[in-house]
Amino acid sequence: MDLSDDFVILPDQTADDTDAGWGERAASNDDRLFADRPPHWG
């Protein structure tokens, strides 16, 4: 019995359960870290 076509795998997190879905900024601070890096790290 092959049931592979009957099941739809749902994502672990829906789009409305994210920061962007709530209209907020992403929790990542990568942009700030890149801006704050010392000049000699070029």
RODRENKE-265732 format. One record per atom (N, C-alpha, C): x, z, y. Coordinates in steps of 0.05 Angstrom, whole numbers, plus 5000, padded with zeros to 4 digits. Each point is the difference from the previous one (the first is absolute). Layout:
<pts>
XZY
...
</pts>
This chain:
<pts>
501750004976
498350005024
501850005025
499849795016
501749975024
498350075025
500750225013
498550095023
501549955026
502349864999
501749975024
498549865023
498149834994
498649865022
497850165012
499250224987
497750165009
500850215020
502550075002
500950225017
501449905024
499450125023
501449945025
501650245007
502649965004
501850225007
499850055030
499450245008
499850075028
502650105011
500649965025
502550105012
499950315000
502450125001
500250295002
499050115026
500349845022
499150085026
498649775014
497750055011
498549795013
501049975029
499449775012
500949945027
498950205020
497650104996
498950195020
501050294995
501750034980
501250274995
502950015009
500749825019
502749995011
500050085029
502350045012
500150065028
498949775017
500649754992
499049775015
497049984997
498950074977
497149994996
498650205018
501350215008
498850205018
500749945029
501549795005
500749925027
502450165011
501650114982
502350155008
502649854995
502150095012
502649884995
501050074972
501749844989
501150064974
501850255001
500250144978
501550254999
503049955000
500949764996
502849944999
501350035028
502450115000
501550035025
502549835000
500049784984
502349824998
500849895027
498149925016
500649885027
501550205017
499250255000
501350205016
502850054989
500350004974
502750054988
501949775006
499049764999
501749775008
500850015029
498250085017
500650025029
501950235006
500050214984
501650235005
502849994987
500549804985
502649994985
502349975019
502350114994
502349995017
501049715004
501149945023
500949725005
502149904980
501750194990
502249914982
498949934972
497450044995
498849924974
499249715000
500149875023
499549725005
498449864981
</pts>
